[in-house]
Amino acid sequence: MLKNRSVPVDTILPHVVYPDVAAAIEWLSRVFGFREHYRYGEPVAGAQVYLANAWIMLHGERPGSSSPAQAGTATQSLTVFVEGVEAHYRRSLAAGAKIVEELHETVYGELQYGVEDLAGHHWLFSRHARDVSPEAWGATLDG
């Protein structure tokens, strides 16, 4: 597969909308530990950030595209897997992030917590805690 330095290979690359992209870069970096890969526009119209293997595109609001805070409703939830989820939770809590789901182990074997960012986006930060068969917690496998 051709490699492109602008887009990571073999990953889903969500595009997330913020009213102020520069402020989002600063907040996501300070609170969640994301690192900036690049930004473009003046003022900043978009950027790409990453944390471990999670890559996210940030875009400014425009007609037909808004943040959850502007829309007044949830728009999606993003899950990022981090090895040190306990330390990540403490970092987010200490930075004053709005924790919406305390750190806990799920029935499907993930240690995770939920948090809302500065524009109302819902994030889950998680790590694998146990290997649990989907049937053990009530899911049905197809195929």
N, CA, C and O of each residue as an XYZ file, in Angstrom:
572
protein
N       0.837     -1.176      0.000
C       0.000      0.000      0.000
C       0.886      1.245      0.000
O       1.896      1.302      0.702
N       0.500      2.220     -0.783
C       1.215      3.495     -0.844
C       1.135      4.191      0.514
O       0.062      4.246      1.115
N       2.246      4.716      0.997
C       2.255      5.466      2.259
C       2.099      6.952      1.958
O       2.673      7.472      1.000
N       1.315      7.619      2.790
C       1.060      9.044      2.652
C       1.347      9.687      3.998
O       0.729      9.325      4.999
N       2.271     10.630      4.037
C       2.647     11.248      5.311
C       1.548     12.115      5.894
O       1.670     12.566      7.032
N       0.479     12.362      5.152
C      -0.620     13.189      5.646
C      -1.741     12.393      6.285
O      -2.529     12.950      7.049
N      -1.833     11.099      5.989
C      -2.917     10.274      6.512
C      -2.341      8.945      6.966
O      -1.639      8.288      6.197
N      -2.617      8.531      8.196
C      -2.093      7.254      8.663
C      -2.686      6.087      7.872
O      -3.810      6.170      7.377
N      -1.928      5.013      7.759
C      -2.338      3.836      7.007
C      -3.183      2.918      7.898
O      -2.937      2.810      9.099
N      -4.168      2.268      7.304
C      -4.964      1.231      7.966
C      -5.612      1.692      9.266
O      -5.510      1.012     10.286
N      -6.262      2.818      9.234
C      -6.954      3.302     10.422
C      -8.198      4.062     10.005
O      -8.270      4.572      8.887
N      -9.159      4.141     10.876
C     -10.303      5.024     10.666
C      -9.856      6.405     11.117
O      -9.279      6.549     12.195
N     -10.114      7.404     10.316
C      -9.689      8.767     10.631
C     -10.935      9.637     10.809
O     -11.415     10.225      9.839
N     -11.470      9.730     12.041
C     -12.660     10.558     12.247
C     -12.341     12.038     12.077
O     -11.234     12.492     12.366
N     -13.330     12.771     11.604
C     -13.244     14.221     11.462
C     -14.195     14.821     12.492
O     -15.400     14.570     12.457
N     -13.647     15.614     13.407
C     -14.391     16.129     14.547
C     -14.427     17.654     14.448
O     -13.415     18.289     14.154
N     -15.604     18.234     14.697
C     -15.833     19.665     14.496
C     -15.697     20.435     15.813
O     -16.227     20.027     16.846
N     -14.976     21.554     15.748
C     -14.783     22.440     16.900
C     -15.025     23.885     16.481
O     -14.706     24.257     15.351
N     -15.586     24.711     17.375
C     -15.780     26.118     17.037
C     -14.460     26.873     16.897
O     -14.383     27.839     16.138
N     -13.432     26.452     17.611
C     -12.116     27.099     17.576
C     -11.069     25.988     17.521
O     -10.753     25.381     18.545
N     -10.539     25.722     16.344
C      -9.613     24.606     16.152
C      -8.321     24.806     16.947
O      -7.810     23.853     17.536
N      -7.791     26.014     16.973
C      -6.555     26.267     17.733
C      -6.767     25.981     19.222
O      -5.906     25.383     19.869
N      -7.913     26.406     19.765
C      -8.212     26.132     21.170
C      -8.387     24.629     21.397
O      -7.987     24.108     22.438
N      -8.979     23.937     20.431
C      -9.161     22.481     20.550
C      -7.814     21.767     20.568
O      -7.621     20.837     21.351
N      -6.884     22.187     19.720
C      -5.544     21.584     19.696
C      -4.894     21.735     21.070
O      -4.364     20.774     21.628
N      -4.944     22.946     21.602
C      -4.322     23.210     22.911
C      -4.978     22.361     23.990
O      -4.280     21.734     24.786
N      -6.310     22.328     24.032
C      -7.042     21.605     25.074
C      -6.801     20.101     24.970
O      -6.484     19.458     25.971
N      -6.947     19.533     23.773
C      -6.758     18.098     23.589
C      -5.327     17.678     23.921
O      -5.105     16.577     24.424
N      -4.364     18.544     23.645
C      -2.962     18.256     23.971
C      -2.727     18.314     25.476
O      -2.110     17.415     26.046
N      -3.212     19.356     26.109
C      -2.991     19.555     27.542
C      -3.744     18.536     28.383
O      -3.184     17.978     29.326
N      -4.993     18.291     28.057
C      -5.847     17.455     28.898
C      -5.707     15.972     28.570
O      -5.576     15.153     29.480
N      -5.732     15.612     27.286
C      -5.722     14.203     26.888
C      -4.351     13.707     26.429
O      -4.154     12.499     26.294
N      -3.401     14.610     26.186
C      -2.073     14.193     25.751
C      -1.921     13.994     24.251
O      -0.938     13.401     23.807
N      -2.884     14.483     23.452
C      -2.727     14.391     22.000
C      -1.526     15.208     21.561
O      -1.143     16.172     22.223
N      -0.940     14.819     20.449
C       0.163     15.571     19.849
C      -0.284     16.057     18.481
O      -0.969     15.346     17.746
N       0.105     17.256     18.158
C      -0.251     17.832     16.861
C       0.674     17.280     15.778
O       1.894     17.254     15.938
N       0.070     16.841     14.672
C       0.844     16.400     13.506
C       1.000     17.568     12.538
O       2.105     17.862     12.080
N      -0.113     18.231     12.231
C      -0.062     19.440     11.412
C      -1.329     20.253     11.614
O      -2.323     19.771     12.156
N      -1.265     21.502     11.162
C      -2.422     22.385     11.128
C      -2.368     23.171      9.841
O      -1.309     23.278      9.222
N      -3.512     23.732      9.421
C      -3.536     24.539      8.204
C      -4.568     25.660      8.339
O      -5.497     25.593      9.145
N      -4.365     26.695      7.513
C      -5.262     27.843      7.480
C      -4.851     28.922      8.453
O      -4.141     28.674      9.427
N      -5.316     30.131      8.167
C      -5.075     31.271      9.048
C      -6.323     32.127      9.064
O      -6.557     32.828      8.079
N      -7.143     32.130     10.099
C      -6.906     31.372     11.327
C      -6.992     29.863     11.069
O      -7.415     29.430      9.997
N      -6.591     29.083     12.055
C      -6.513     27.636     11.880
C      -7.886     27.080     11.501
O      -8.855     27.229     12.245
N      -7.954     26.434     10.328
C      -9.205     25.863      9.826
C      -9.282     24.364     10.073
O     -10.371     23.793     10.123
N      -8.124     23.725     10.227
C      -8.110     22.282     10.438
C      -6.771     21.833     10.970
O      -5.786     22.569     10.922
N      -6.747     20.611     11.482
C      -5.517     20.058     12.031
C      -5.660     18.552     12.132
O      -6.763     18.008     12.083
N      -4.527     17.893     12.272
C      -4.510     16.464     12.550
C      -3.724     16.262     13.839
O      -2.622     16.788     13.996
N      -4.311     15.486     14.769
C      -3.666     15.189     16.035
C      -3.674     13.681     16.248
O      -4.437     12.957     15.609
N      -2.814     13.216     17.160
C      -2.757     11.783     17.430
C      -2.378     11.528     18.881
O      -1.734     12.346     19.538
N      -2.803     10.359     19.353
C      -2.443      9.841     20.666
C      -2.264      8.344     20.471
O      -3.223      7.633     20.170
N      -1.034      7.866     20.642
C      -0.706      6.460     20.355
C      -1.094      6.179     18.909
O      -0.591      6.848     18.007
N      -1.969      5.216     18.661
C      -2.376      4.891     17.291
C      -3.695      5.533     16.886
O      -4.246      5.193     15.839
N      -4.205      6.441     17.684
C      -5.458      7.124     17.371
C      -5.158      8.445     16.677
O      -4.507      9.319     17.250
N      -5.624      8.589     15.464
C      -5.440      9.792     14.664
C      -6.794     10.447     14.448
O      -7.767      9.768     14.119
N      -6.866     11.766     14.629
C      -8.125     12.506     14.545
C      -7.894     13.765     13.713
O      -6.878     14.442     13.870
N      -8.844     14.074     12.826
C      -8.837     15.348     12.104
C      -9.752     16.310     12.846
O     -10.845     15.930     13.266
N      -9.315     17.542     13.010
C     -10.111     18.589     13.637
C     -10.479     19.602     12.563
O      -9.632     19.999     11.762
N     -11.739     20.021     12.545
C     -12.219     21.012     11.578
C     -13.024     22.065     12.294
O     -13.624     21.802     13.336
N     -13.037     23.262     11.733
C     -13.863     24.326     12.272
C     -15.316     24.151     11.882
O     -15.634     23.472     10.906
N     -16.209     24.781     12.667
C     -17.636     24.747     12.347
C     -17.895     25.511     11.053
O     -17.220     26.491     10.736
N     -18.886     25.032     10.323
C     -19.318     25.687      9.083
C     -20.763     25.274      8.834
O     -21.263     24.385      9.524
N     -21.448     25.880      7.879
C     -22.847     25.505      7.642
C     -22.985     23.990      7.424
O     -22.264     23.388      6.629
N     -23.925     23.408      8.149
C     -24.174     21.975      8.032
C     -23.242     21.111      8.852
O     -23.312     19.884      8.781
N     -22.370     21.731      9.628
C     -21.381     20.992     10.414
C     -21.137     21.762     11.709
O     -20.678     22.904     11.682
N     -21.451     21.125     12.859
C     -21.282     21.838     14.115
C     -20.836     20.891     15.217
O     -20.914     19.671     15.078
N     -20.372     21.469     16.304
C     -19.975     20.699     17.478
C     -21.228     20.306     18.260
O     -22.287     20.902     18.064
N     -21.121     19.308     19.147
C     -22.281     18.956     19.975
C     -22.783     20.139     20.805
O     -23.990     20.297     20.989
N     -21.864     20.970     21.309
C     -22.279     22.121     22.122
C     -23.144     23.072     21.294
O     -24.146     23.588     21.787
N     -22.760     23.303     20.037
C     -23.539     24.196     19.186
C     -24.847     23.526     18.757
O     -25.886     24.183     18.701
N     -24.807     22.230     18.456
C     -25.993     21.506     17.995
C     -26.971     21.237     19.139
O     -28.164     21.048     18.905
N     -26.469     21.220     20.369
C     -27.320     20.951     21.519
C     -27.646     19.478     21.699
O     -28.613     19.128     22.375
N     -26.832     18.611     21.088
C     -27.063     17.171     21.200
C     -25.763     16.422     20.944
O     -24.842     16.953     20.325
N     -25.697     15.202     21.417
C     -24.515     14.370     21.152
C     -24.443     14.067     19.660
O     -25.468     13.871     19.008
N     -23.242     14.031     19.132
C     -23.071     13.741     17.700
C     -22.359     12.419     17.461
O     -22.575     11.787     16.427
N     -21.519     11.988     18.387
C     -20.813     10.719     18.288
C     -20.055     10.493     19.584
O     -20.026     11.354     20.463
N     -19.443      9.318     19.686
C     -18.549      9.023     20.792
C     -17.287      8.421     20.189
O     -17.360      7.577     19.295
N     -16.144      8.850     20.674
C     -14.861      8.369     20.169
C     -14.181      7.546     21.250
O     -14.096      7.984     22.397
N     -13.691      6.355     20.900
C     -12.960      5.521     21.845
C     -11.503      5.481     21.436
O     -11.177      5.178     20.288
N     -10.621      5.791     22.387
C      -9.186      5.748     22.159
C      -8.593      4.764     23.166
O      -8.845      4.862     24.367
N      -7.802      3.816     22.662
C      -7.170      2.832     23.531
C      -5.805      3.352     23.964
O      -4.959      3.690     23.137
N      -5.609      3.410     25.288
C      -4.341      3.849     25.854
C      -3.901      2.821     26.892
O      -4.710      2.344     27.689
N      -2.641      2.492     26.876
C      -2.129      1.472     27.796
C      -2.278      1.904     29.248
O      -2.718      1.109     30.079
N      -1.931      3.113     29.567
C      -1.995      3.604     30.946
C      -3.281      4.365     31.206
O      -3.235      5.550     31.533
N      -4.419      3.716     31.069
C      -5.700      4.411     31.190
C      -5.918      4.980     32.589
O      -6.581      6.007     32.735
N      -5.374      4.332     33.619
C      -5.527      4.858     34.982
C      -4.847      6.220     35.112
O      -5.439      7.159     35.644
N      -3.607      6.333     34.629
C      -2.881      7.606     34.664
C      -3.560      8.630     33.759
O      -3.608      9.814     34.093
N      -4.087      8.187     32.614
C      -4.785      9.087     31.698
C      -6.026      9.668     32.380
O      -6.309     10.860     32.253
N      -6.754      8.829     33.096
C      -7.925      9.278     33.848
C      -7.524     10.348     34.868
O      -8.160     11.398     34.953
N      -6.474     10.076     35.634
C      -6.020     11.044     36.644
C      -5.594     12.363     35.988
O      -5.858     13.435     36.531
N      -4.942     12.290     34.834
C      -4.513     13.496     34.118
C      -5.729     14.328     33.712
O      -5.755     15.540     33.925
N      -6.738     13.673     33.127
C      -7.939     14.383     32.686
C      -8.674     14.996     33.870
O      -9.123     16.140     33.802
N      -8.794     14.246     34.939
C      -9.461     14.723     36.151
C      -8.727     15.936     36.728
O      -9.355     16.934     37.083
N      -7.399     15.848     36.822
C      -6.602     16.951     37.375
C      -6.680     18.199     36.508
O      -6.566     19.315     37.015
N      -6.875     18.017     35.192
C      -6.968     19.159     34.277
C      -8.360     19.785     34.282
O      -8.598     20.782     33.600
N      -9.276     19.200     35.049
C     -10.615     19.770     35.156
C     -11.588     19.310     34.094
O     -12.639     19.927     33.923
N     -11.270     18.237     33.369
C     -12.174     17.731     32.340
C     -13.464     17.238     32.980
O     -13.471     16.815     34.136
N     -14.551     17.293     32.225
C     -15.851     16.844     32.715
C     -15.946     15.319     32.557
O     -16.190     14.815     31.460
N     -15.754     14.603     33.651
C     -15.841     13.143     33.643
C     -17.323     12.770     33.636
O     -18.072     13.178     34.523
N     -17.744     11.996     32.635
C     -19.149     11.602     32.534
C     -19.351     10.121     32.840
O     -20.484      9.656     32.964
N     -18.264      9.394     32.959
C     -18.309      7.968     33.310
C     -17.015      7.663     34.056
O     -15.930      7.729     33.479
N     -17.132      7.335     35.323
C     -15.948      7.060     36.138
C     -15.179      5.848     35.599
O     -15.742      5.004     34.902
N     -13.903      5.776     35.928
C     -13.062      4.648     35.530
C     -13.642      3.362     36.113
O     -13.857      3.257     37.320
N     -13.890      2.398     35.251
C     -14.478      1.135     35.708
C     -14.185      0.031     34.687
O     -13.796      0.304     33.551
N     -14.379     -1.208     35.111
C     -14.223     -2.330     34.191
C     -15.598     -2.725     33.668
O     -16.535     -2.923     34.442
N     -15.707     -2.836     32.359
C     -16.974     -3.176     31.721
C     -17.206     -4.687     31.734
O     -16.286     -5.458     32.008
N     -18.433     -5.104     31.439
C     -18.752     -6.532     31.365
C     -18.016     -7.206     30.217
O     -17.818     -8.421     30.229
N     -17.609     -6.415     29.222
C     -16.900     -6.978     28.068
C     -15.382     -6.880     28.193
O     -14.663     -7.081     27.214
N     -14.889     -6.570     29.401
C     -13.467     -6.691     29.687
C     -12.597     -5.486     29.426
O     -11.384     -5.633     29.281
N     -13.176     -4.286     29.359
C     -12.400     -3.070     29.146
C     -12.359     -2.245     30.428
O     -13.369     -2.120     31.120
N     -11.209     -1.689     30.742
C     -11.098     -0.703     31.810
C     -11.189      0.644     31.119
O     -10.323      0.982     30.313
N     -12.226      1.422     31.419
C     -12.442      2.654     30.667
C     -13.111      3.727     31.501
O     -13.668      3.466     32.567
N     -13.037      4.962     30.971
C     -13.780      6.076     31.548
C     -14.280      6.948     30.420
O     -13.737      6.923     29.315
N     -15.324      7.727     30.702
C     -15.902      8.633     29.720
C     -15.694     10.067     30.138
O     -15.741     10.393     31.324
N     -15.465     10.928     29.160
C     -15.182     12.333     29.427
C     -15.723     13.180     28.284
O     -15.780     12.737     27.136
N     -16.119     14.406     28.616
C     -16.609     15.338     27.613
C     -15.556     16.423     27.414
O     -14.972     16.914     28.380
N     -15.317     16.794     26.158
C     -14.295     17.808     25.899
C     -14.893     19.214     25.853
O     -16.077     19.400     26.135
N     -14.081     20.188     25.503
C     -14.468     21.596     25.542
C     -15.599     21.947     24.597
O     -16.239     22.982     24.784
N     -15.879     21.121     23.576
C     -16.960     21.396     22.632
C     -18.118     20.407     22.775
O     -19.022     20.381     21.940
N     -18.088     19.590     23.842
C     -19.176     18.669     24.094
C     -19.036     17.296     23.468
O     -19.958     16.486     23.567
N     -17.899     17.003     22.817
C     -17.682     15.673     22.253
C     -17.460     14.666     23.376
O     -16.778     14.960     24.358
N     -18.040     13.480     23.225
C     -17.910     12.412     24.210
C     -16.753     11.501     23.808
O     -16.695     11.020     22.677
N     -15.844     11.273     24.734
C     -14.680     10.412     24.524
C     -14.702      9.282     25.540
O     -15.077      9.482     26.695
N     -14.299      8.096     25.106
C     -14.010      6.982     25.996
C     -12.532      6.676     25.857
O     -12.027      6.531     24.743
N     -11.835      6.578     26.980
C     -10.448      6.131     26.973
C     -10.439      4.774     27.641
O     -11.018      4.604     28.714
N      -9.784      3.800     27.013
C      -9.951      2.412     27.409
C      -8.669      1.619     27.221
O      -7.804      1.985     26.425
N      -8.562      0.524     27.969
C      -7.535     -0.481     27.711
C      -8.141     -1.840     27.981
O      -9.071     -1.971     28.778
N      -7.612     -2.852     27.314
C      -8.094     -4.209     27.513
C      -7.679     -4.683     28.908
O      -6.502     -4.627     29.264
N      -8.654     -5.150     29.693
C      -8.386     -5.625     31.045
C      -8.457     -7.146     31.124
O      -7.677     -7.776     31.838
N      -9.399     -7.729     30.384
C      -9.584     -9.183     30.372
C     -10.006     -9.608     28.972
O     -10.578     -8.823     28.217
N      -9.716    -10.856     28.638
C     -10.195    -11.426     27.386
C     -11.538    -12.080     27.676
O     -11.596    -13.112     28.344
N     -12.615    -11.487     27.177
C     -13.959    -11.970     27.448
C     -14.636    -12.326     26.130
O     -14.659    -11.519     25.201
N     -15.177    -13.512     26.051
C     -15.934    -13.930     24.875
C     -17.205    -13.089     24.770
O     -17.871    -12.878     25.784
N     -17.563    -12.605     23.586
C     -18.799    -11.833     23.448
C     -20.038    -12.583     23.958
O     -20.963    -11.967     24.486
N     -20.054    -13.907     23.799
C     -21.198    -14.681     24.288
C     -21.324    -14.603     25.812
O     -22.431    -14.705     26.342
N     -20.210    -14.424     26.520
C     -20.214    -14.390     27.983
C     -20.998    -13.206     28.529
O     -21.487    -13.266     29.658
N     -21.129    -12.138     27.760
C     -21.892    -10.979     28.247
C     -23.164    -10.726     27.436
O     -23.786     -9.671     27.562
N     -23.551    -11.705     26.598
C     -24.845    -11.632     25.955
C     -24.875    -11.269     24.485
O     -25.952    -11.155     23.900
N     -23.690    -11.081     23.864
C     -23.675    -10.749     22.439
C     -23.818    -12.025     21.608
O     -23.529    -13.121     22.087
N     -24.254    -11.875     20.392
C     -24.381    -12.976     19.453
C     -23.383    -12.759     18.330
O     -23.368    -11.697     17.708
N     -22.558    -13.745     18.068
C     -21.586    -13.648     16.982
C     -22.254    -14.005     15.675
O     -23.051    -14.941     15.617
N     -21.938    -13.272     14.632
C     -22.477    -13.537     13.306
C     -21.380    -14.134     12.448
O     -20.445    -13.444     12.043
N     -21.501    -15.407     12.179
C     -20.541    -16.058     11.298
C     -19.448    -16.674     11.949
O     -18.583    -17.251     11.291
